[in-house]
Amino acid sequence: MPFFDFKCEECGHEFVKRVSNEEKSSVKCPQCGNTKVKQLLSPFFAPGSRSGGNSFTPSDACGGCGVAGTG
């Protein structure tokens, strides 16, 4: 299940919750219990992702460690 960032529209508390896509509509604020929560856009990190269409190799992400390129 993925993690999602939420913000309570009542008390303003921001929190992260691990829920399925189907359960997102039933999330409650852990601080005040309100069901009026808004899902926030979350930045994510993809190892080796680059803009401009550059290619990616495993050694780029792990900095040349001994495991790069094995497996």
N, CA, C and O atoms as a Maestro MAE file, in Angstrom:
{
 s_m_m2io_version
 :::
 2.0.0
}

f_m_ct {
 s_m_title
 :::
 protein
 m_atom[284] {
  # First column is atom index #
  i_m_mmod_type
  r_m_x_coord
  r_m_y_coord
  r_m_z_coord
  i_m_residue_number
  s_m_chain_name
  s_m_pdb_residue_name
  s_m_pdb_atom_name
  i_m_atomic_number
  :::
  1 25 0.843 -1.189 0.000 1 A "MET " " N  " 7
  2 3 0.000 0.000 0.000 1 A "MET " " CA " 6
  3 2 0.881 1.242 0.000 1 A "MET " " C  " 6
  4 15 1.923 1.275 0.655 1 A "MET " " O  " 8
  5 25 0.461 2.251 -0.731 2 A "PRO " " N  " 7
  6 3 1.247 3.488 -0.797 2 A "PRO " " CA " 6
  7 2 0.998 4.411 0.405 2 A "PRO " " C  " 6
  8 15 0.007 4.286 1.124 2 A "PRO " " O  " 8
  9 25 1.931 5.332 0.587 3 A "PHE " " N  " 7
  10 3 1.800 6.373 1.600 3 A "PHE " " CA " 6
  11 2 1.277 7.629 0.917 3 A "PHE " " C  " 6
  12 15 1.682 7.953 -0.199 3 A "PHE " " O  " 8
  13 25 0.370 8.337 1.596 4 A "PHE " " N  " 7
  14 3 -0.183 9.573 1.062 4 A "PHE " " CA " 6
  15 2 -0.069 10.668 2.121 4 A "PHE " " C  " 6
  16 15 -0.172 10.405 3.319 4 A "PHE " " O  " 8
  17 25 0.146 11.899 1.660 5 A "ASP " " N  " 7
  18 3 0.174 13.070 2.540 5 A "ASP " " CA " 6
  19 2 -1.220 13.683 2.553 5 A "ASP " " C  " 6
  20 15 -1.861 13.832 1.513 5 A "ASP " " O  " 8
  21 25 -1.670 14.033 3.747 6 A "PHE " " N  " 7
  22 3 -2.989 14.642 3.909 6 A "PHE " " CA " 6
  23 2 -2.877 15.883 4.783 6 A "PHE " " C  " 6
  24 15 -1.924 16.047 5.544 6 A "PHE " " O  " 8
  25 25 -3.879 16.756 4.653 7 A "LYS " " N  " 7
  26 3 -3.998 17.924 5.520 7 A "LYS " " CA " 6
  27 2 -5.444 18.035 5.957 7 A "LYS " " C  " 6
  28 15 -6.358 17.987 5.134 7 A "LYS " " O  " 8
  29 25 -5.644 18.183 7.258 8 A "CYS " " N  " 7
  30 3 -6.988 18.334 7.809 8 A "CYS " " CA " 6
  31 2 -7.498 19.734 7.488 8 A "CYS " " C  " 6
  32 15 -6.814 20.727 7.736 8 A "CYS " " O  " 8
  33 25 -8.699 19.804 6.936 9 A "GLU " " N  " 7
  34 3 -9.286 21.103 6.607 9 A "GLU " " CA " 6
  35 2 -9.871 21.795 7.828 9 A "GLU " " C  " 6
  36 15 -10.202 22.979 7.764 9 A "GLU " " O  " 8
  37 25 -10.003 21.081 8.935 10 A "GLU " " N  " 7
  38 3 -10.548 21.666 10.160 10 A "GLU " " CA " 6
  39 2 -9.444 22.269 11.035 10 A "GLU " " C  " 6
  40 15 -9.509 23.444 11.395 10 A "GLU " " O  " 8
  41 25 -8.430 21.464 11.377 11 A "CYS " " N  " 7
  42 3 -7.396 21.940 12.307 11 A "CYS " " CA " 6
  43 2 -6.064 22.259 11.625 11 A "CYS " " C  " 6
  44 15 -5.169 22.816 12.261 11 A "CYS " " O  " 8
  45 25 -5.918 21.915 10.337 12 A "GLY " " N  " 7
  46 3 -4.703 22.230 9.601 12 A "GLY " " CA " 6
  47 2 -3.557 21.250 9.805 12 A "GLY " " C  " 6
  48 15 -2.465 21.464 9.279 12 A "GLY " " O  " 8
  49 25 -3.786 20.180 10.558 13 A "HIS " " N  " 7
  50 3 -2.747 19.186 10.827 13 A "HIS " " CA " 6
  51 2 -2.378 18.442 9.543 13 A "HIS " " C  " 6
  52 15 -3.256 17.949 8.835 13 A "HIS " " O  " 8
  53 25 -1.077 18.360 9.242 14 A "GLU " " N  " 7
  54 3 -0.599 17.601 8.087 14 A "GLU " " CA " 6
  55 2 -0.048 16.278 8.581 14 A "GLU " " C  " 6
  56 15 0.659 16.228 9.587 14 A "GLU " " O  " 8
  57 25 -0.374 15.207 7.872 15 A "PHE " " N  " 7
  58 3 0.064 13.884 8.292 15 A "PHE " " CA " 6
  59 2 0.216 12.960 7.095 15 A "PHE " " C  " 6
  60 15 -0.309 13.222 6.013 15 A "PHE " " O  " 8
  61 25 0.943 11.881 7.312 16 A "VAL " " N  " 7
  62 3 1.162 10.866 6.287 16 A "VAL " " CA " 6
  63 2 0.460 9.604 6.744 16 A "VAL " " C  " 6
  64 15 0.552 9.221 7.911 16 A "VAL " " O  " 8
  65 25 -0.239 8.961 5.830 17 A "LYS " " N  " 7
  66 3 -0.968 7.749 6.174 17 A "LYS " " CA " 6
  67 2 -0.791 6.727 5.060 17 A "LYS " " C  " 6
  68 15 -0.820 7.067 3.878 17 A "LYS " " O  " 8
  69 25 -0.612 5.496 5.445 18 A "ARG " " N  " 7
  70 3 -0.496 4.398 4.486 18 A "ARG " " CA " 6
  71 2 -1.874 3.784 4.297 18 A "ARG " " C  " 6
  72 15 -2.395 3.116 5.191 18 A "ARG " " O  " 8
  73 25 -2.459 4.014 3.131 19 A "VAL " " N  " 7
  74 3 -3.800 3.518 2.824 19 A "VAL " " CA " 6
  75 2 -3.874 3.114 1.354 19 A "VAL " " C  " 6
  76 15 -3.088 3.573 0.525 19 A "VAL " " O  " 8
  77 25 -4.826 2.255 1.057 20 A "SER " " N  " 7
  78 3 -5.061 1.898 -0.341 20 A "SER " " CA " 6
  79 2 -5.808 3.048 -1.013 20 A "SER " " C  " 6
  80 15 -6.349 3.926 -0.341 20 A "SER " " O  " 8
  81 25 -5.832 3.033 -2.334 21 A "ASN " " N  " 7
  82 3 -6.561 4.069 -3.067 21 A "ASN " " CA " 6
  83 2 -8.040 4.068 -2.700 21 A "ASN " " C  " 6
  84 15 -8.667 5.126 -2.650 21 A "ASN " " O  " 8
  85 25 -8.596 2.897 -2.446 22 A "GLU " " N  " 7
  86 3 -10.014 2.793 -2.095 22 A "GLU " " CA " 6
  87 2 -10.311 3.388 -0.718 22 A "GLU " " C  " 6
  88 15 -11.423 3.857 -0.477 22 A "GLU " " O  " 8
  89 25 -9.326 3.373 0.188 23 A "GLU " " N  " 7
  90 3 -9.534 3.858 1.558 23 A "GLU " " CA " 6
  91 2 -9.257 5.352 1.731 23 A "GLU " " C  " 6
  92 15 -9.520 5.907 2.798 23 A "GLU " " O  " 8
  93 25 -8.731 6.005 0.697 24 A "LYS " " N  " 7
  94 3 -8.374 7.422 0.833 24 A "LYS " " CA " 6
  95 2 -9.557 8.299 1.214 24 A "LYS " " C  " 6
  96 15 -9.390 9.286 1.931 24 A "LYS " " O  " 8
  97 25 -10.733 7.956 0.749 25 A "SER " " N  " 7
  98 3 -11.907 8.797 1.022 25 A "SER " " CA " 6
  99 2 -12.404 8.666 2.455 25 A "SER " " C  " 6
  100 15 -13.228 9.474 2.886 25 A "SER " " O  " 8
  101 25 -11.932 7.678 3.206 26 A "SER " " N  " 7
  102 3 -12.403 7.487 4.581 26 A "SER " " CA " 6
  103 2 -11.343 7.838 5.630 26 A "SER " " C  " 6
  104 15 -11.485 7.474 6.797 26 A "SER " " O  " 8
  105 25 -10.284 8.542 5.221 27 A "VAL " " N  " 7
  106 3 -9.213 8.911 6.152 27 A "VAL " " CA " 6
  107 2 -9.709 9.977 7.120 27 A "VAL " " C  " 6
  108 15 -10.409 10.912 6.731 27 A "VAL " " O  " 8
  109 25 -9.331 9.817 8.400 28 A "LYS " " N  " 7
  110 3 -9.665 10.799 9.435 28 A "LYS " " CA " 6
  111 2 -8.382 11.434 9.959 28 A "LYS " " C  " 6
  112 15 -7.321 10.808 9.963 28 A "LYS " " O  " 8
  113 25 -8.491 12.665 10.394 29 A "CYS " " N  " 7
  114 3 -7.367 13.365 10.995 29 A "CYS " " CA " 6
  115 2 -7.012 12.692 12.326 29 A "CYS " " C  " 6
  116 15 -7.887 12.519 13.175 29 A "CYS " " O  " 8
  117 25 -5.752 12.312 12.521 30 A "PRO " " N  " 7
  118 3 -5.373 11.672 13.777 30 A "PRO " " CA " 6
  119 2 -5.351 12.638 14.961 30 A "PRO " " C  " 6
  120 15 -5.317 12.206 16.113 30 A "PRO " " O  " 8
  121 25 -5.371 13.931 14.683 31 A "GLN " " N  " 7
  122 3 -5.323 14.930 15.756 31 A "GLN " " CA " 6
  123 2 -6.716 15.293 16.264 31 A "GLN " " C  " 6
  124 15 -6.947 15.333 17.473 31 A "GLN " " O  " 8
  125 25 -7.650 15.559 15.337 32 A "CYS " " N  " 7
  126 3 -8.974 16.014 15.780 32 A "CYS " " CA " 6
  127 2 -10.103 15.056 15.392 32 A "CYS " " C  " 6
  128 15 -11.233 15.214 15.854 32 A "CYS " " O  " 8
  129 25 -9.803 14.060 14.545 33 A "GLY " " N  " 7
  130 3 -10.816 13.083 14.164 33 A "GLY " " CA " 6
  131 2 -11.728 13.506 13.036 33 A "GLY " " C  " 6
  132 15 -12.635 12.760 12.665 33 A "GLY " " O  " 8
  133 25 -11.508 14.689 12.478 34 A "ASN " " N  " 7
  134 3 -12.350 15.183 11.393 34 A "ASN " " CA " 6
  135 2 -12.149 14.360 10.130 34 A "ASN " " C  " 6
  136 15 -11.041 13.906 9.848 34 A "ASN " " O  " 8
  137 25 -13.209 14.172 9.378 35 A "THR " " N  " 7
  138 3 -13.125 13.419 8.123 35 A "THR " " CA " 6
  139 2 -12.903 14.320 6.914 35 A "THR " " C  " 6
  140 15 -12.754 13.827 5.796 35 A "THR " " O  " 8
  141 25 -12.879 15.628 7.123 36 A "LYS " " N  " 7
  142 3 -12.613 16.557 6.026 36 A "LYS " " CA " 6
  143 2 -11.101 16.733 5.889 36 A "LYS " " C  " 6
  144 15 -10.519 17.682 6.414 36 A "LYS " " O  " 8
  145 25 -10.483 15.799 5.175 37 A "VAL " " N  " 7
  146 3 -9.052 15.872 4.931 37 A "VAL " " CA " 6
  147 2 -8.810 15.961 3.433 37 A "VAL " " C  " 6
  148 15 -9.566 15.413 2.632 37 A "VAL " " O  " 8
  149 25 -7.758 16.652 3.076 38 A "LYS " " N  " 7
  150 3 -7.411 16.867 1.677 38 A "LYS " " CA " 6
  151 2 -6.096 16.161 1.392 38 A "LYS " " C  " 6
  152 15 -5.129 16.304 2.140 38 A "LYS " " O  " 8
  153 25 -6.065 15.403 0.315 39 A "GLN " " N  " 7
  154 3 -4.814 14.761 -0.075 39 A "GLN " " CA " 6
  155 2 -3.906 15.804 -0.688 39 A "GLN " " C  " 6
  156 15 -4.338 16.581 -1.540 39 A "GLN " " O  " 8
  157 25 -2.654 15.831 -0.264 40 A "LEU " " N  " 7
  158 3 -1.673 16.768 -0.785 40 A "LEU " " CA " 6
  159 2 -0.851 16.105 -1.878 40 A "LEU " " C  " 6
  160 15 -0.689 14.885 -1.886 40 A "LEU " " O  " 8
  161 25 -0.340 16.899 -2.788 41 A "LEU " " N  " 7
  162 3 0.597 16.375 -3.774 41 A "LEU " " CA " 6
  163 2 1.925 16.164 -3.079 41 A "LEU " " C  " 6
  164 15 2.429 17.055 -2.394 41 A "LEU " " O  " 8
  165 25 2.484 14.995 -3.255 42 A "SER " " N  " 7
  166 3 3.721 14.638 -2.573 42 A "SER " " CA " 6
  167 2 4.861 14.522 -3.567 42 A "SER " " C  " 6
  168 15 4.745 13.828 -4.578 42 A "SER " " O  " 8
  169 25 5.967 15.204 -3.279 43 A "PRO " " N  " 7
  170 3 7.133 14.979 -4.137 43 A "PRO " " CA " 6
  171 2 7.654 13.574 -3.871 43 A "PRO " " C  " 6
  172 15 7.553 13.070 -2.752 43 A "PRO " " O  " 8
  173 25 8.203 12.956 -4.883 44 A "PHE " " N  " 7
  174 3 8.750 11.626 -4.676 44 A "PHE " " CA " 6
  175 2 10.132 11.563 -5.291 44 A "PHE " " C  " 6
  176 15 10.496 12.390 -6.127 44 A "PHE " " O  " 8
  177 25 10.883 10.586 -4.873 45 A "PHE " " N  " 7
  178 3 12.242 10.407 -5.354 45 A "PHE " " CA " 6
  179 2 12.332 9.091 -6.095 45 A "PHE " " C  " 6
  180 15 12.000 8.038 -5.551 45 A "PHE " " O  " 8
  181 25 12.776 9.152 -7.322 46 A "ALA " " N  " 7
  182 3 13.029 7.944 -8.090 46 A "ALA " " CA " 6
  183 2 14.524 7.897 -8.355 46 A "ALA " " C  " 6
  184 15 15.041 8.718 -9.113 46 A "ALA " " O  " 8
  185 25 15.223 6.956 -7.749 47 A "PRO " " N  " 7
  186 3 16.682 6.912 -7.921 47 A "PRO " " CA " 6
  187 2 17.061 6.924 -9.392 47 A "PRO " " C  " 6
  188 15 16.596 6.096 -10.175 47 A "PRO " " O  " 8
  189 25 17.900 7.863 -9.749 48 A "GLY " " N  " 7
  190 3 18.405 7.935 -11.099 48 A "GLY " " CA " 6
  191 2 17.504 8.645 -12.081 48 A "GLY " " C  " 6
  192 15 17.845 8.754 -13.258 48 A "GLY " " O  " 8
  193 25 16.348 9.138 -11.624 49 A "SER " " N  " 7
  194 3 15.476 9.824 -12.575 49 A "SER " " CA " 6
  195 2 16.124 11.141 -12.949 49 A "SER " " C  " 6
  196 15 16.671 11.847 -12.103 49 A "SER " " O  " 8
  197 25 16.055 11.454 -14.218 50 A "ARG " " N  " 7
  198 3 16.684 12.675 -14.720 50 A "ARG " " CA " 6
  199 2 15.785 13.315 -15.757 50 A "ARG " " C  " 6
  200 15 15.053 12.628 -16.469 50 A "ARG " " O  " 8
  201 25 15.843 14.608 -15.837 51 A "SER " " N  " 7
  202 3 15.077 15.283 -16.879 51 A "SER " " CA " 6
  203 2 15.926 15.340 -18.142 51 A "SER " " C  " 6
  204 15 17.141 15.147 -18.091 51 A "SER " " O  " 8
  205 25 15.295 15.601 -19.253 52 A "GLY " " N  " 7
  206 3 16.019 15.742 -20.496 52 A "GLY " " CA " 6
  207 2 16.215 14.445 -21.245 52 A "GLY " " C  " 6
  208 15 16.921 14.425 -22.253 52 A "GLY " " O  " 8
  209 25 15.610 13.352 -20.785 53 A "GLY " " N  " 7
  210 3 15.685 12.104 -21.512 53 A "GLY " " CA " 6
  211 2 17.004 11.372 -21.394 53 A "GLY " " C  " 6
  212 15 17.265 10.458 -22.176 53 A "GLY " " O  " 8
  213 25 17.843 11.744 -20.443 54 A "ASN " " N  " 7
  214 3 19.096 11.029 -20.261 54 A "ASN " " CA " 6
  215 2 18.839 9.616 -19.792 54 A "ASN " " C  " 6
  216 15 17.866 9.357 -19.083 54 A "ASN " " O  " 8
  217 25 19.693 8.715 -20.180 55 A "SER " " N  " 7
  218 3 19.521 7.325 -19.746 55 A "SER " " CA " 6
  219 2 20.022 7.164 -18.318 55 A "SER " " C  " 6
  220 15 20.733 8.020 -17.791 55 A "SER " " O  " 8
  221 25 19.648 6.082 -17.720 56 A "PHE " " N  " 7
  222 3 19.993 5.793 -16.332 56 A "PHE " " CA " 6
  223 2 20.622 4.418 -16.253 56 A "PHE " " C  " 6
  224 15 20.142 3.466 -16.868 56 A "PHE " " O  " 8
  225 25 21.687 4.321 -15.502 57 A "THR " " N  " 7
  226 3 22.286 3.021 -15.228 57 A "THR " " CA " 6
  227 2 22.355 2.840 -13.723 57 A "THR " " C  " 6
  228 15 22.447 3.830 -12.997 57 A "THR " " O  " 8
  229 25 22.314 1.595 -13.224 58 A "PRO " " N  " 7
  230 3 22.354 1.372 -11.776 58 A "PRO " " CA " 6
  231 2 23.568 1.998 -11.115 58 A "PRO " " C  " 6
  232 15 23.479 2.440 -9.970 58 A "PRO " " O  " 8
  233 25 24.683 2.047 -11.794 59 A "SER " " N  " 7
  234 3 25.874 2.614 -11.167 59 A "SER " " CA " 6
  235 2 25.718 4.101 -10.896 59 A "SER " " C  " 6
  236 15 26.374 4.641 -10.006 59 A "SER " " O  " 8
  237 25 24.837 4.782 -11.673 60 A "ASP " " N  " 7
  238 3 24.586 6.208 -11.417 60 A "ASP " " CA " 6
  239 2 23.940 6.394 -10.045 60 A "ASP " " C  " 6
  240 15 24.291 7.325 -9.321 60 A "ASP " " O  " 8
  241 25 23.006 5.526 -9.680 61 A "ALA " " N  " 7
  242 3 22.265 5.681 -8.441 61 A "ALA " " CA " 6
  243 2 23.071 5.283 -7.226 61 A "ALA " " C  " 6
  244 15 22.903 5.876 -6.160 61 A "ALA " " O  " 8
  245 25 23.940 4.299 -7.354 62 A "CYS " " N  " 7
  246 3 24.626 3.849 -6.143 62 A "CYS " " CA " 6
  247 2 26.055 4.337 -6.088 62 A "CYS " " C  " 6
  248 15 26.834 3.877 -5.254 62 A "CYS " " O  " 8
  249 25 26.411 5.251 -6.952 63 A "GLY " " N  " 7
  250 3 27.712 5.888 -6.869 63 A "GLY " " CA " 6
  251 2 28.881 4.944 -7.099 63 A "GLY " " C  " 6
  252 15 29.967 5.166 -6.563 63 A "GLY " " O  " 8
  253 25 28.679 3.903 -7.880 64 A "GLY " " N  " 7
  254 3 29.784 3.022 -8.192 64 A "GLY " " CA " 6
  255 2 30.089 1.994 -7.117 64 A "GLY " " C  " 6
  256 15 31.206 1.480 -7.053 64 A "GLY " " O  " 8
  257 25 29.115 1.689 -6.274 65 A "CYS " " N  " 7
  258 3 29.356 0.686 -5.247 65 A "CYS " " CA " 6
  259 2 29.585 -0.680 -5.888 65 A "CYS " " C  " 6
  260 15 29.325 -0.845 -7.079 65 A "CYS " " O  " 8
  261 25 30.053 -1.634 -5.148 66 A "GLY " " N  " 7
  262 3 30.391 -2.953 -5.662 66 A "GLY " " CA " 6
  263 2 29.216 -3.741 -6.190 66 A "GLY " " C  " 6
  264 15 29.414 -4.737 -6.885 66 A "GLY " " O  " 8
  265 25 27.989 -3.327 -5.882 67 A "VAL " " N  " 7
  266 3 26.812 -4.072 -6.300 67 A "VAL " " CA " 6
  267 2 26.283 -3.604 -7.646 67 A "VAL " " C  " 6
  268 15 25.487 -4.300 -8.276 67 A "VAL " " O  " 8
  269 25 26.712 -2.447 -8.087 68 A "ALA " " N  " 7
  270 3 26.197 -1.862 -9.335 68 A "ALA " " CA " 6
  271 2 26.409 -2.801 -10.499 68 A "ALA " " C  " 6
  272 15 27.502 -3.327 -10.705 68 A "ALA " " O  " 8
  273 25 25.351 -3.002 -11.252 69 A "GLY " " N  " 7
  274 3 25.438 -3.808 -12.449 69 A "GLY " " CA " 6
  275 2 25.392 -5.302 -12.230 69 A "GLY " " C  " 6
  276 15 25.536 -6.068 -13.182 69 A "GLY " " O  " 8
  277 25 25.192 -5.742 -10.980 70 A "THR " " N  " 7
  278 3 25.104 -7.181 -10.732 70 A "THR " " CA " 6
  279 2 23.647 -7.585 -10.635 70 A "THR " " C  " 6
  280 15 22.782 -6.762 -10.336 70 A "THR " " O  " 8
  281 25 23.386 -8.827 -10.884 71 A "GLY " " N  " 7
  282 3 22.032 -9.326 -10.675 71 A "GLY " " CA " 6
  283 2 21.233 -9.531 -11.856 71 A "GLY " " C  " 6
  284 15 20.080 -9.950 -11.757 71 A "GLY " " O  " 8
  :::
 }
 m_bond[283] {
  # First column is bond index #
  i_m_from
  i_m_to
  i_m_order
  :::
  1 1 2 1
  2 2 3 1
  3 3 4 2
  4 3 5 1
  5 5 6 1
  6 6 7 1
  7 7 8 2
  8 7 9 1
  9 9 10 1
  10 10 11 1
  11 11 12 2
  12 11 13 1
  13 13 14 1
  14 14 15 1
  15 15 16 2
  16 15 17 1
  17 17 18 1
  18 18 19 1
  19 19 20 2
  20 19 21 1
  21 21 22 1
  22 22 23 1
  23 23 24 2
  24 23 25 1
  25 25 26 1
  26 26 27 1
  27 27 28 2
  28 27 29 1
  29 29 30 1
  30 30 31 1
  31 31 32 2
  32 31 33 1
  33 33 34 1
  34 34 35 1
  35 35 36 2
  36 35 37 1
  37 37 38 1
  38 38 39 1
  39 39 40 2
  40 39 41 1
  41 41 42 1
  42 42 43 1
  43 43 44 2
  44 43 45 1
  45 45 46 1
  46 46 47 1
  47 47 48 2
  48 47 49 1
  49 49 50 1
  50 50 51 1
  51 51 52 2
  52 51 53 1
  53 53 54 1
  54 54 55 1
  55 55 56 2
  56 55 57 1
  57 57 58 1
  58 58 59 1
  59 59 60 2
  60 59 61 1
  61 61 62 1
  62 62 63 1
  63 63 64 2
  64 63 65 1
  65 65 66 1
  66 66 67 1
  67 67 68 2
  68 67 69 1
  69 69 70 1
  70 70 71 1
  71 71 72 2
  72 71 73 1
  73 73 74 1
  74 74 75 1
  75 75 76 2
  76 75 77 1
  77 77 78 1
  78 78 79 1
  79 79 80 2
  80 79 81 1
  81 81 82 1
  82 82 83 1
  83 83 84 2
  84 83 85 1
  85 85 86 1
  86 86 87 1
  87 87 88 2
  88 87 89 1
  89 89 90 1
  90 90 91 1
  91 91 92 2
  92 91 93 1
  93 93 94 1
  94 94 95 1
  95 95 96 2
  96 95 97 1
  97 97 98 1
  98 98 99 1
  99 99 100 2
  100 99 101 1
  101 101 102 1
  102 102 103 1
  103 103 104 2
  104 103 105 1
  105 105 106 1
  106 106 107 1
  107 107 108 2
  108 107 109 1
  109 109 110 1
  110 110 111 1
  111 111 112 2
  112 111 113 1
  113 113 114 1
  114 114 115 1
  115 115 116 2
  116 115 117 1
  117 117 118 1
  118 118 119 1
  119 119 120 2
  120 119 121 1
  121 121 122 1
  122 122 123 1
  123 123 124 2
  124 123 125 1
  125 125 126 1
  126 126 127 1
  127 127 128 2
  128 127 129 1
  129 129 130 1
  130 130 131 1
  131 131 132 2
  132 131 133 1
  133 133 134 1
  134 134 135 1
  135 135 136 2
  136 135 137 1
  137 137 138 1
  138 138 139 1
  139 139 140 2
  140 139 141 1
  141 141 142 1
  142 142 143 1
  143 143 144 2
  144 143 145 1
  145 145 146 1
  146 146 147 1
  147 147 148 2
  148 147 149 1
  149 149 150 1
  150 150 151 1
  151 151 152 2
  152 151 153 1
  153 153 154 1
  154 154 155 1
  155 155 156 2
  156 155 157 1
  157 157 158 1
  158 158 159 1
  159 159 160 2
  160 159 161 1
  161 161 162 1
  162 162 163 1
  163 163 164 2
  164 163 165 1
  165 165 166 1
  166 166 167 1
  167 167 168 2
  168 167 169 1
  169 169 170 1
  170 170 171 1
  171 171 172 2
  172 171 173 1
  173 173 174 1
  174 174 175 1
  175 175 176 2
  176 175 177 1
  177 177 178 1
  178 178 179 1
  179 179 180 2
  180 179 181 1
  181 181 182 1
  182 182 183 1
  183 183 184 2
  184 183 185 1
  185 185 186 1
  186 186 187 1
  187 187 188 2
  188 187 189 1
  189 189 190 1
  190 190 191 1
  191 191 192 2
  192 191 193 1
  193 193 194 1
  194 194 195 1
  195 195 196 2
  196 195 197 1
  197 197 198 1
  198 198 199 1
  199 199 200 2
  200 199 201 1
  201 201 202 1
  202 202 203 1
  203 203 204 2
  204 203 205 1
  205 205 206 1
  206 206 207 1
  207 207 208 2
  208 207 209 1
  209 209 210 1
  210 210 211 1
  211 211 212 2
  212 211 213 1
  213 213 214 1
  214 214 215 1
  215 215 216 2
  216 215 217 1
  217 217 218 1
  218 218 219 1
  219 219 220 2
  220 219 221 1
  221 221 222 1
  222 222 223 1
  223 223 224 2
  224 223 225 1
  225 225 226 1
  226 226 227 1
  227 227 228 2
  228 227 229 1
  229 229 230 1
  230 230 231 1
  231 231 232 2
  232 231 233 1
  233 233 234 1
  234 234 235 1
  235 235 236 2
  236 235 237 1
  237 237 238 1
  238 238 239 1
  239 239 240 2
  240 239 241 1
  241 241 242 1
  242 242 243 1
  243 243 244 2
  244 243 245 1
  245 245 246 1
  246 246 247 1
  247 247 248 2
  248 247 249 1
  249 249 250 1
  250 250 251 1
  251 251 252 2
  252 251 253 1
  253 253 254 1
  254 254 255 1
  255 255 256 2
  256 255 257 1
  257 257 258 1
  258 258 259 1
  259 259 260 2
  260 259 261 1
  261 261 262 1
  262 262 263 1
  263 263 264 2
  264 263 265 1
  265 265 266 1
  266 266 267 1
  267 267 268 2
  268 267 269 1
  269 269 270 1
  270 270 271 1
  271 271 272 2
  272 271 273 1
  273 273 274 1
  274 274 275 1
  275 275 276 2
  276 275 277 1
  277 277 278 1
  278 278 279 1
  279 279 280 2
  280 279 281 1
  281 281 282 1
  282 282 283 1
  283 283 284 2
  :::
 }
}
